Amino acid sequence: MKYKYAFSLIFLLATLVACNDEDKLYPRSEDASSISRFEFPQGNNAWDQDLLEIANTFGTIPIYTAFDTLDLNQAWSGTFTIKYYGEPLSDEYAIFYTDFFKNHVFGFLKPELCKGVLPNYIYLVDDLRQAGGFTGGYAPLLCFWGGLDYWAFSFRAKEENLAYYDYGSIIIRPYKPYDLPKTPWEYKIRRTVILQNILTKMVDKGTIAIPADFQTGGAFDYSIKFSTSVNAENYYMKLGYPGSMLVTAYDFTPLQTTLTMDAKTNFSNYLKLGMRYTRDSVLIKYPEDKYPLIIRYYDFTVKYMKDKYDWDITRMAALKED
């Protein structure tokens, strides 16, 4: 069935009246077509059928063509500040993006846990980029999570569009071009960055419940100020905190002492630990004799997700590409 292109001023005003904040934007019917402003599927190719299956299963519509700059720059105010740019996909790229999201993103997700979490649209974009305070060019974006009703993902940054600073005698180029992942390592990096953010949003939205074992009063005392000094008694790893993974990150980094820890953040970090590392890798990164709490709660989190949600999150870490 075709989804009609129905984006109009009436639709926009109705959306703005009905949705006072981001949390109220996401709930939608089981039929993805009911909220589409694009004709969908966007073609009659084999990959269009895969994207249709994703839309029907997960309630989010993957868009890879027929979008424009205004789609990437919608705002609640109704005015458009053009900050984000990108191009629709060629057939070659559409085939790759579709396969990647089918097998490396949605292939790991549980549809029932995605309700109220995923946006109306997922834009698959070539050379997604952002304007900034540069002499010329743009900052490349692998992922964009802050769209009005969409997220956007990109696997290429064209060299000719990359930002640079011109200081007269010297030109500084802070970014390098990149293209489709090719090696198993590159696949894992791209997959991890996307999935770890989705897991965090699942916890934030409450579709994954924080277990009581992570609340204050058990092994974790969030009132204790942690240290980044390895020799300190309150070193964050000794307290059972594996570190943090930022929205653009692939690996865990040390906690910042200016931040505080709470049950939601701590549990989210353990979910990321489970999807990022197999148990053998965790034991190497966090030796059990030094950081027994981390190993204990890594095991607890993996078991909790299997028992409560029938979800083996370690599959994300274990997958090997040919």
C-alpha contacts under 8 A as a table, 3 or more apart, distances in Angstrom:
res1	aa1	res2	aa2	distance
1	M	41	P	7.92
2	K	39	E	6.19
2	K	40	F	5.41
2	K	41	P	6.25
3	Y	33	S	5.33
3	Y	34	S	7.91
3	Y	36	S	6.45
3	Y	37	R	7.83
3	Y	38	F	6.57
3	Y	39	E	4.65
3	Y	40	F	4.63
3	Y	41	P	6.98
4	K	33	S	7.98
4	K	36	S	7.13
4	K	37	R	6.68
4	K	38	F	6.00
4	K	39	E	4.58
4	K	40	F	7.04
5	Y	36	S	6.97
5	Y	37	R	4.57
5	Y	38	F	4.11
5	Y	39	E	4.77
6	A	11	F	7.71
6	A	36	S	6.99
6	A	37	R	4.39
6	A	38	F	6.64
7	F	11	F	6.05
7	F	12	L	7.30
7	F	36	S	7.98
7	F	37	R	4.60
7	F	38	F	7.49
8	S	11	F	5.19
8	S	12	L	6.31
9	L	12	L	5.04
9	L	13	L	6.12
10	I	13	L	5.23
10	I	14	A	6.07
11	F	14	A	5.15
11	F	15	T	6.09
12	L	15	T	5.09
12	L	16	L	6.19
13	L	16	L	5.08
13	L	17	V	6.17
14	A	17	V	5.19
14	A	18	A	6.10
15	T	18	A	5.17
15	T	19	C	5.90
16	L	19	C	5.28
16	L	20	N	6.87
16	L	76	W	7.11
17	V	20	N	6.93
18	A	24	K	7.98
19	C	22	E	7.31
19	C	24	K	5.32
19	C	25	L	5.54
20	N	24	K	6.64
20	N	25	L	7.96
21	D	24	K	5.63
21	D	25	L	6.74
22	E	25	L	5.15
22	E	26	Y	7.27
23	D	26	Y	6.31
24	K	27	P	6.57
25	L	149	D	7.16
26	Y	116	G	5.25
26	Y	117	V	6.76
26	Y	118	L	7.11
26	Y	119	P	5.85
26	Y	120	N	6.86
26	Y	149	D	7.71
27	P	115	K	7.38
27	P	116	G	5.10
28	R	32	A	7.87
28	R	35	I	7.58
28	R	59	G	7.92
28	R	116	G	7.73
29	S	32	A	6.76
29	S	34	S	7.14
29	S	59	G	7.94
30	E	56	N	7.68
30	E	59	G	6.44
31	D	34	S	5.86
31	D	56	N	6.71
31	D	59	G	7.04
32	A	35	I	6.02
32	A	36	S	6.77
32	A	55	A	6.23
32	A	56	N	6.28
32	A	59	G	5.30
32	A	60	T	6.59
32	A	61	I	6.79
32	A	120	N	7.95
33	S	36	S	5.19
33	S	40	F	7.72
35	I	120	N	7.35
36	S	39	E	7.43
36	S	40	F	7.73
36	S	61	I	7.69
36	S	120	N	7.83
38	F	66	A	7.80
39	E	42	Q	6.00
40	F	43	G	7.59
40	F	52	L	7.77
41	P	44	N	7.40
41	P	48	D	5.86
41	P	49	Q	7.37
41	P	51	L	7.47
41	P	52	L	6.12
42	Q	48	D	6.61
42	Q	63	I	7.64
42	Q	64	Y	7.94
42	Q	65	T	7.17
42	Q	66	A	7.99
43	G	48	D	5.91
44	N	48	D	6.09
44	N	49	Q	7.47
45	N	48	D	5.18
45	N	49	Q	6.88
46	A	49	Q	5.42
46	A	50	D	6.76
47	W	50	D	4.96
47	W	51	L	6.26
47	W	94	A	7.46
47	W	95	I	6.14
47	W	98	T	6.25
47	W	99	D	7.87
48	D	51	L	5.05
48	D	52	L	6.10
49	Q	52	L	4.92
49	Q	53	E	6.21
50	D	53	E	5.12
50	D	54	I	6.38
50	D	98	T	7.19
50	D	102	K	7.39
51	L	54	I	5.01
51	L	55	A	6.22
51	L	61	I	7.59
51	L	62	P	6.17
51	L	98	T	6.83
51	L	102	K	7.96
52	L	55	A	5.04
52	L	56	N	6.19
52	L	61	I	7.69
53	E	56	N	5.17
53	E	57	T	5.99
54	I	57	T	5.16
54	I	58	F	5.75
54	I	59	G	7.52
54	I	60	T	7.34
54	I	61	I	7.46
54	I	62	P	7.74
54	I	102	K	7.41
54	I	106	F	7.55
55	A	58	F	5.50
55	A	59	G	5.03
55	A	60	T	4.99
55	A	61	I	4.82
55	A	62	P	6.86
56	N	59	G	5.65
56	N	60	T	7.73
57	T	111	P	6.53
58	F	111	P	5.30
58	F	114	C	6.70
58	F	115	K	7.46
58	F	118	L	7.95
59	G	115	K	7.48
59	G	118	L	7.60
59	G	120	N	7.25
60	T	118	L	6.29
60	T	119	P	6.05
60	T	120	N	4.96
60	T	121	Y	5.34
60	T	122	I	6.71
61	I	120	N	6.17
61	I	121	Y	4.64
61	I	122	I	5.95
62	P	121	Y	5.83
62	P	122	I	4.65
62	P	123	Y	5.85
62	P	124	L	6.86
63	I	66	A	7.92
63	I	67	F	7.61
63	I	121	Y	6.84
63	I	122	I	6.07
63	I	123	Y	4.84
63	I	124	L	5.98
64	Y	67	F	7.51
64	Y	88	P	5.61
64	Y	89	L	5.77
64	Y	94	A	6.88
64	Y	123	Y	5.96
64	Y	124	L	4.81
64	Y	125	V	6.38
65	T	88	P	4.57
65	T	89	L	6.16
66	A	88	P	6.93
67	F	71	D	6.04
67	F	72	L	7.95
67	F	88	P	6.89
68	D	71	D	5.41
68	D	72	L	6.82
68	D	86	G	7.97
68	D	87	E	7.54
69	T	72	L	5.19
69	T	73	N	6.46
69	T	82	I	7.47
69	T	84	Y	7.17
69	T	85	Y	5.92
69	T	86	G	7.15
70	L	73	N	5.06
70	L	74	Q	6.19
70	L	80	F	7.06
70	L	82	I	7.51
71	D	74	Q	5.87
72	L	84	Y	6.10
72	L	85	Y	6.92
72	L	147	G	7.27
73	N	80	F	6.04
73	N	81	T	6.65
73	N	82	I	5.98
73	N	83	K	6.74
73	N	84	Y	6.22
73	N	147	G	7.51
74	Q	78	G	7.21
74	Q	79	T	7.47
74	Q	80	F	6.04
74	Q	147	G	7.25
74	Q	148	L	6.03
75	A	78	G	5.63
75	A	79	T	6.35
75	A	80	F	6.43
75	A	148	L	6.04
76	W	79	T	7.74
76	W	148	L	7.09
82	I	85	Y	7.88
83	K	130	Q	5.68
83	K	131	A	5.19
83	K	132	G	7.92
84	Y	128	L	7.23
84	Y	129	R	5.77
84	Y	130	Q	4.64
84	Y	131	A	6.45
85	Y	127	D	7.82
85	Y	128	L	5.72
85	Y	129	R	5.31
85	Y	130	Q	6.33
86	G	125	V	5.91
86	G	126	D	5.75
86	G	127	D	5.29
86	G	128	L	4.32
86	G	129	R	6.28
87	E	125	V	5.81
87	E	126	D	4.99
87	E	127	D	6.49
87	E	128	L	7.23
88	P	124	L	7.49
88	P	125	V	5.62
88	P	126	D	5.93
89	L	92	E	7.74
89	L	93	Y	5.57
89	L	94	A	5.50
89	L	124	L	7.33
89	L	125	V	6.24
89	L	126	D	5.67
90	S	93	Y	5.26
90	S	94	A	5.98
91	D	94	A	4.90
91	D	95	I	6.16
92	E	95	I	5.43
92	E	96	F	6.64
93	Y	96	F	5.09
93	Y	97	Y	6.03
94	A	97	Y	5.21
94	A	98	T	5.94
95	I	98	T	5.35
95	I	99	D	6.24
96	F	99	D	5.22
96	F	100	F	6.10
97	Y	100	F	5.07
97	Y	101	F	6.14
97	Y	124	L	7.09
98	T	101	F	5.36
98	T	102	K	5.92
99	D	102	K	5.12
99	D	103	N	5.98
99	D	104	H	7.86
100	F	103	N	5.43
100	F	104	H	5.22
100	F	105	V	7.00
101	F	104	H	5.36
101	F	105	V	4.79
101	F	106	F	5.92
101	F	107	G	7.62
102	K	105	V	6.12
102	K	106	F	5.27
102	K	107	G	5.69
103	N	106	F	6.32
103	N	107	G	4.65
103	N	108	F	7.57
104	H	107	G	5.78
104	H	108	F	6.81
104	H	191	R	6.05
105	V	108	F	5.73
105	V	109	L	6.76
105	V	191	R	6.55
105	V	194	I	7.51
105	V	195	L	6.60
106	F	109	L	5.01
106	F	110	K	7.92
108	F	313	I	7.87
108	F	315	R	7.51
108	F	316	M	6.70
109	L	113	L	7.77
109	L	114	C	7.60
110	K	113	L	5.45
110	K	114	C	6.61
110	K	311	W	7.50
111	P	114	C	5.16
111	P	115	K	6.98
112	E	115	K	5.92
113	L	117	V	7.81
113	L	202	M	7.09
113	L	207	T	5.55
113	L	208	I	7.07
114	C	117	V	5.10
114	C	118	L	5.91
114	C	202	M	7.14
114	C	207	T	7.50
115	K	118	L	6.74
115	K	207	T	7.75
116	G	119	P	7.80
116	G	205	K	7.33
117	V	198	I	7.86
117	V	201	K	6.45
117	V	202	M	6.14
117	V	205	K	6.59
117	V	207	T	7.99
119	P	122	I	7.01
119	P	149	D	5.63
119	P	150	Y	5.20
119	P	151	W	6.72
120	N	149	D	5.58
120	N	150	Y	5.89
121	Y	149	D	6.43
121	Y	150	Y	4.56
121	Y	151	W	6.59
122	I	150	Y	5.47
122	I	151	W	5.01
122	I	152	A	5.62
122	I	153	F	7.64
123	Y	150	Y	6.92
123	Y	151	W	6.22
123	Y	152	A	4.53
123	Y	153	F	6.38
124	L	152	A	6.00
124	L	153	F	5.34
124	L	154	S	6.26
125	V	128	L	5.84
125	V	152	A	6.77
125	V	153	F	5.96
125	V	154	S	5.03
125	V	155	F	7.79
126	D	154	S	5.62
126	D	155	F	6.78
126	D	156	R	5.97
126	D	157	A	7.72
127	D	140	P	7.08
127	D	141	L	7.80
127	D	154	S	6.14
127	D	155	F	7.13
127	D	156	R	4.98
127	D	157	A	4.72
127	D	158	K	6.19
128	L	140	P	6.10
128	L	141	L	5.48
128	L	142	L	7.13
128	L	153	F	7.38
128	L	154	S	5.66
128	L	156	R	7.58
128	L	157	A	7.14
129	R	138	Y	5.78
129	R	139	A	5.45
129	R	140	P	4.30
129	R	141	L	5.17
129	R	157	A	7.76
130	Q	138	Y	5.33
130	Q	139	A	5.12
130	Q	140	P	6.34
130	Q	141	L	6.95
131	A	134	F	7.87
131	A	137	G	7.37
131	A	138	Y	4.98
131	A	139	A	6.49
132	G	138	Y	6.56
132	G	139	A	7.12
134	F	137	G	6.76
134	F	138	Y	7.35
134	F	163	A	6.13
134	F	164	Y	6.01
134	F	165	Y	5.69
135	T	163	A	7.42
135	T	164	Y	5.96
135	T	165	Y	4.95
135	T	166	D	5.88
136	G	162	L	7.94
136	G	163	A	5.56
136	G	164	Y	5.63
136	G	165	Y	6.97
137	G	160	E	7.74
137	G	161	N	5.02
137	G	162	L	4.90
137	G	163	A	3.83
137	G	164	Y	6.26
138	Y	161	N	5.98
138	Y	162	L	5.07
138	Y	163	A	4.32
138	Y	164	Y	7.93
139	A	162	L	6.15
139	A	163	A	5.57
139	A	175	Y	7.32
140	P	157	A	5.89
140	P	162	L	6.86
140	P	175	Y	7.69
141	L	144	F	6.73
141	L	153	F	7.67
141	L	154	S	6.79
141	L	157	A	7.94
142	L	153	F	5.64
142	L	154	S	4.93
142	L	155	F	6.30
142	L	156	R	7.90
143	C	151	W	7.52
143	C	152	A	5.74
143	C	153	F	4.58
143	C	154	S	6.43
143	C	194	I	7.55
143	C	248	T	7.79
144	F	147	G	7.11
144	F	151	W	5.60
144	F	152	A	5.00
144	F	153	F	6.43
145	W	150	Y	7.40
145	W	151	W	4.83
145	W	152	A	6.74
146	G	150	Y	7.41
146	G	151	W	6.62
147	G	150	Y	4.81
147	G	151	W	5.68
147	G	152	A	7.76
154	S	157	A	7.99
155	F	178	Y	7.38
155	F	179	D	5.67
155	F	180	L	5.34
155	F	181	P	7.53
156	R	177	P	7.34
156	R	178	Y	5.36
156	R	179	D	4.25
156	R	180	L	6.28
157	A	161	N	7.50
157	A	162	L	7.29
157	A	176	K	7.87
157	A	177	P	4.98
157	A	178	Y	5.25
157	A	179	D	6.50
158	K	161	N	5.62
158	K	162	L	6.72
158	K	177	P	5.58
158	K	178	Y	7.15
159	E	162	L	5.44
159	E	176	K	7.10
159	E	177	P	5.00
162	L	173	R	7.75
162	L	175	Y	6.51
162	L	176	K	7.43
162	L	177	P	7.33
163	A	173	R	6.48
163	A	174	P	7.06
163	A	175	Y	6.91
164	Y	171	I	6.80
164	Y	172	I	5.65
164	Y	173	R	4.55
164	Y	174	P	6.59
165	Y	171	I	5.58
165	Y	172	I	5.09
165	Y	173	R	6.51
166	D	169	S	7.88
166	D	170	I	6.34
166	D	171	I	4.56
166	D	172	I	6.60
167	Y	170	I	5.26
167	Y	171	I	5.90
167	Y	172	I	7.90
168	G	171	I	7.04
173	R	176	K	7.66
181	P	186	E	5.11
181	P	187	Y	5.54
181	P	190	R	7.72
182	K	186	E	6.30
182	K	187	Y	6.88
183	T	186	E	5.19
183	T	187	Y	6.32
183	T	321	E	7.84
184	P	187	Y	5.08
184	P	188	K	6.17
184	P	320	K	6.58
184	P	321	E	5.18
184	P	322	D	7.15
185	W	188	K	5.13
185	W	189	I	6.24
186	E	189	I	5.14
186	E	190	R	6.31
187	Y	190	R	5.35
187	Y	191	R	6.07
187	Y	321	E	7.69
188	K	191	R	5.07
188	K	192	T	5.87
188	K	317	A	7.96
189	I	192	T	5.24
189	I	193	V	6.25
189	I	250	Y	5.72
190	R	193	V	5.46
190	R	194	I	6.58
190	R	250	Y	7.96
191	R	194	I	5.47
191	R	195	L	6.14
192	T	195	L	5.22
192	T	196	Q	5.79
192	T	250	Y	6.03
192	T	275	M	7.65
192	T	276	R	6.60
192	T	316	M	7.89
193	V	196	Q	5.65
193	V	197	N	6.67
193	V	247	V	6.95
193	V	248	T	6.12
193	V	249	A	6.00
193	V	250	Y	5.50
194	I	197	N	5.60
194	I	198	I	6.58
195	L	198	I	5.03
195	L	199	L	6.18
196	Q	199	L	5.16
196	Q	200	T	6.35
196	Q	247	V	7.82
196	Q	272	K	5.55
196	Q	275	M	7.59
197	N	200	T	5.10
197	N	201	K	6.33
197	N	247	V	6.17
198	I	201	K	5.08
198	I	202	M	6.25
199	L	202	M	5.03
199	L	203	V	6.51
199	L	268	S	7.20
199	L	271	L	7.16
199	L	272	K	7.35
200	T	203	V	5.26
200	T	204	D	6.20
200	T	268	S	5.68
201	K	204	D	4.83
201	K	205	K	5.95
202	M	205	K	5.23
202	M	206	G	6.06
202	M	207	T	5.33
202	M	208	I	5.67
203	V	206	G	5.00
203	V	207	T	6.22
203	V	208	I	5.04
203	V	209	A	6.57
203	V	210	I	7.25
203	V	264	K	7.18
203	V	268	S	6.74
204	D	207	T	7.97
204	D	264	K	7.69
205	K	208	I	7.78
206	G	209	A	5.66
210	I	214	F	7.03
210	I	263	A	7.44
210	I	264	K	6.64
210	I	267	F	6.70
211	P	214	F	5.84
211	P	215	Q	7.41
212	A	215	Q	5.30
213	D	218	G	6.17
213	D	219	A	7.54
214	F	218	G	7.05
214	F	219	A	7.57
214	F	220	F	6.65
214	F	263	A	5.52
214	F	266	N	7.53
214	F	267	F	6.65
215	Q	218	G	6.60
215	Q	220	F	7.00
215	Q	263	A	5.47
216	T	219	A	7.61
216	T	220	F	5.65
216	T	221	D	5.36
216	T	222	Y	6.46
216	T	263	A	7.37
217	G	220	F	6.66
217	G	221	D	6.51
218	G	221	D	7.31
220	F	239	L	7.15
220	F	240	G	7.34
221	D	224	I	5.98
222	Y	225	K	7.56
222	Y	260	T	7.75
222	Y	261	M	5.83
222	Y	262	D	5.92
222	Y	263	A	7.83
224	I	234	N	7.76
225	K	234	N	7.28
225	K	257	T	7.93
225	K	260	T	7.72
226	F	234	N	5.14
226	F	235	Y	5.78
226	F	236	Y	5.25
226	F	239	L	7.66
226	F	257	T	6.73
227	S	230	V	7.95
227	S	232	A	6.72
227	S	234	N	5.57
227	S	235	Y	4.59
227	S	236	Y	5.74
227	S	257	T	6.44
228	T	232	A	7.88
228	T	235	Y	5.55
228	T	236	Y	6.27
228	T	254	P	7.01
228	T	255	L	7.01
228	T	256	Q	7.62
228	T	257	T	7.06
229	S	232	A	5.41
229	S	235	Y	5.75
230	V	235	Y	5.67
231	N	235	Y	6.95
232	A	235	Y	5.11
233	E	238	K	7.25
234	N	238	K	6.53
234	N	239	L	6.34
235	Y	238	K	5.35
235	Y	239	L	6.53
236	Y	239	L	5.09
236	Y	240	G	6.55
236	Y	241	Y	5.42
236	Y	242	P	7.50
236	Y	243	G	7.57
236	Y	255	L	7.39
237	M	240	G	5.03
237	M	241	Y	4.90
237	M	242	P	5.68
237	M	243	G	7.37
237	M	291	Y	6.27
237	M	294	I	7.29
238	K	241	Y	7.31
238	K	290	K	7.34
238	K	291	Y	5.54
238	K	292	P	7.95
238	K	293	L	7.30
239	L	293	L	7.25
240	G	291	Y	6.96
240	G	292	P	7.79
240	G	293	L	4.89
240	G	294	I	4.94
240	G	297	Y	7.96
241	Y	266	N	6.82
241	Y	294	I	6.72
242	P	252	F	7.47
242	P	269	N	7.19
242	P	270	Y	7.42
242	P	273	L	7.76
242	P	294	I	6.48
243	G	252	F	5.63
243	G	253	T	5.55
243	G	254	P	5.02
243	G	255	L	5.19
243	G	269	N	7.34
244	S	252	F	5.18
244	S	253	T	5.39
244	S	254	P	6.41
244	S	255	L	5.92
244	S	269	N	6.31
245	M	248	T	7.97
245	M	249	A	5.64
245	M	250	Y	6.94
245	M	251	D	6.11
245	M	252	F	4.86
245	M	253	T	6.27
245	M	269	N	7.24
245	M	272	K	7.76
246	L	249	A	4.99
249	A	252	F	7.60
251	D	276	R	7.83
255	L	259	L	7.66
256	Q	259	L	5.64
257	T	260	T	7.38
261	M	265	T	6.50
261	M	266	N	6.72
262	D	265	T	5.52
262	D	266	N	6.06
263	A	266	N	5.13
263	A	267	F	5.95
264	K	267	F	5.33
264	K	268	S	6.07
265	T	268	S	5.11
265	T	269	N	6.17
266	N	269	N	5.15
266	N	270	Y	6.46
267	F	270	Y	5.08
267	F	271	L	6.36
268	S	271	L	5.10
268	S	272	K	6.33
269	N	272	K	5.03
269	N	273	L	6.11
270	Y	273	L	4.77
270	Y	274	G	6.18
270	Y	297	Y	7.49
270	Y	298	Y	6.24
270	Y	301	T	6.69
271	L	274	G	5.14
271	L	275	M	6.37
271	L	301	T	6.81
271	L	302	V	7.82
271	L	313	I	7.63
272	K	275	M	5.18
272	K	276	R	5.86
273	L	276	R	5.12
273	L	277	Y	5.88
273	L	298	Y	7.27
274	G	277	Y	5.67
274	G	278	T	6.86
274	G	279	R	7.99
274	G	298	Y	6.62
274	G	301	T	7.54
274	G	302	V	6.46
274	G	313	I	6.03
274	G	314	T	5.40
274	G	317	A	7.41
275	M	278	T	7.67
275	M	313	I	5.19
275	M	314	T	4.94
275	M	315	R	7.04
275	M	316	M	5.13
275	M	317	A	5.13
276	R	314	T	7.45
276	R	316	M	6.87
276	R	317	A	4.94
277	Y	280	D	7.84
277	Y	281	S	5.61
277	Y	282	V	5.87
277	Y	314	T	7.14
277	Y	317	A	5.26
277	Y	318	A	7.69
278	T	281	S	5.25
278	T	282	V	6.27
278	T	314	T	6.13
278	T	317	A	5.73
278	T	318	A	6.22
279	R	282	V	4.97
279	R	283	L	6.25
280	D	283	L	5.25
280	D	284	I	6.56
281	S	284	I	5.13
281	S	285	K	6.26
282	V	285	K	5.08
282	V	286	Y	5.68
282	V	287	P	7.71
282	V	295	I	7.47
283	L	286	Y	5.14
283	L	287	P	5.00
283	L	288	E	6.28
283	L	295	I	7.22
284	I	287	P	5.66
286	Y	290	K	7.25
286	Y	291	Y	6.03
286	Y	294	I	7.19
286	Y	295	I	7.38
287	P	290	K	5.52
287	P	291	Y	6.03
287	P	292	P	7.63
288	E	291	Y	5.09
288	E	292	P	4.66
288	E	294	I	7.75
288	E	295	I	6.14
289	D	292	P	5.98
291	Y	294	I	5.65
291	Y	295	I	6.91
292	P	295	I	5.31
292	P	296	R	6.07
293	L	296	R	4.96
293	L	297	Y	6.05
294	I	297	Y	5.29
294	I	298	Y	5.89
295	I	298	Y	5.02
295	I	299	D	6.20
296	R	299	D	5.37
296	R	300	F	6.16
297	Y	300	F	4.59
297	Y	301	T	5.84
298	Y	301	T	5.26
298	Y	302	V	6.30
299	D	302	V	5.29
299	D	303	K	6.20
300	F	303	K	5.23
300	F	304	Y	5.93
301	T	304	Y	4.96
301	T	305	M	6.18
302	V	305	M	5.39
302	V	306	K	6.37
302	V	312	D	6.86
302	V	313	I	6.70
302	V	314	T	7.33
303	K	306	K	5.07
303	K	307	D	5.99
304	Y	307	D	5.21
304	Y	308	K	5.84
304	Y	309	Y	7.83
305	M	308	K	5.41
305	M	309	Y	5.29
305	M	310	D	6.41
305	M	311	W	5.50
305	M	312	D	6.66
305	M	313	I	7.27
306	K	309	Y	5.63
306	K	310	D	4.34
306	K	311	W	4.73
306	K	312	D	5.47
306	K	313	I	7.99
307	D	310	D	5.70
307	D	311	W	7.84
312	D	315	R	5.97
313	I	316	M	6.02
313	I	317	A	7.80
314	T	317	A	5.21
314	T	318	A	6.21
315	R	318	A	5.01
315	R	319	L	6.12
316	M	319	L	5.88
